[in-house]
Amino acid sequence: MAAGVRRRVLLHTVRHNGGYLTQACCAAEILATLYTRVMDLGPSEGPRIPPAFPGVPGKAGRRGLSGAAYNGGPDPHRDRFVLSPAHYALVLYATLVEVGRMDAEGLELFNRDGSTVEMIGAEHSPGMEVTSGSLGQALSVAVGLALGRRRTGARGRVWVLLSDGELQEGQTWEALLVAAHYRLDNLGVYLDANGFQCDGPVEAVLGVEPIAEKVRAFGWRVHEVHGHDVEALAAPAAEPPDGRPLMVVARTRPWQGIPSLRDRAPRFHYVRFRPGEAERALADLGMTLEEVAP
């Protein structure tokens, strides 16, 4: 499934001369594991082909769309998912296709005028429940969801995909404190610790290490795992809750599965191929340029 996610995102990147490809390399196993091994989601209630954006909610009674429908209905005893780095949206859409919650044709609507399949996902985008806006704020939303579920007796857990660059945001650390204070063991975070961000290596921009030790000191239960090992990713979520929120620090690589991307270091954030590079990337996945045509 992770290989399928990478393939879809690579084809999109080649066809459109740009895309958030390395995010698929990093997070494909994390999302595949969440959707197939970790989260307890109901059947998708979203349209197989995502609808057009109907406009913002207003006084005339127009209701907004929620991309959360693709993760199942509003059952308090099922899990909920929050994607924090909204630029991972294409990777999430590809995952929804791989798990059968959205048709592949929906990817063709990506970043089109009037489409809900946005490049930077919002609350109406498939699979997304909130607009995560400034990086780091989605964790605060997830803490609120988990606290609300605790107080109403809902059994479902709240899961978050976070990126390591978001640990440079003060709001992230406030959310970590609040979650530990309220003993929200119904909250689980998977951190994509790939070591890179828009401006280069995370440690060169603003160091955040040692992540595991810092988060553990804030009162969280922390596991540090190989981020491309699905068994290692799934194991922490299977442990019984112990009164502490859970963070899985997944150490990943921006070139996983497409090794030729390693030559781009340290500029991994957004991929546009120079002449010859697309052919090399496709060859890494056993494909040729002739297969790119829709």
Secondary structure, 3 states (H helix, E strand, C coil): CHHHHHHHHHHHHHHCCCECHHHHHHHHHHHHHHHHHHCCCCCCCCCCCCCECCCCCCCCCCCCCCHHHHHCCCCCCCCEEEECCHHHHHHHHHHHHHCCCCCHHHHHHCCCCCECCCCCCCCCCCCCCCCCCCCCHHHHHHHHHHHHHHHHCCCCCEEEEEEHHHHHCHHHHHHHHHHHHCCCCCEEEEEEECCEECCEEHHHHHCCCCHHHHHHHCCCEEEEEECCCHHHHHHHHHCCCCCCCEEEEEECCCCCCCHHHHHHCCCCCCECCCCCHHHHHHHHCCCCHHHCCC
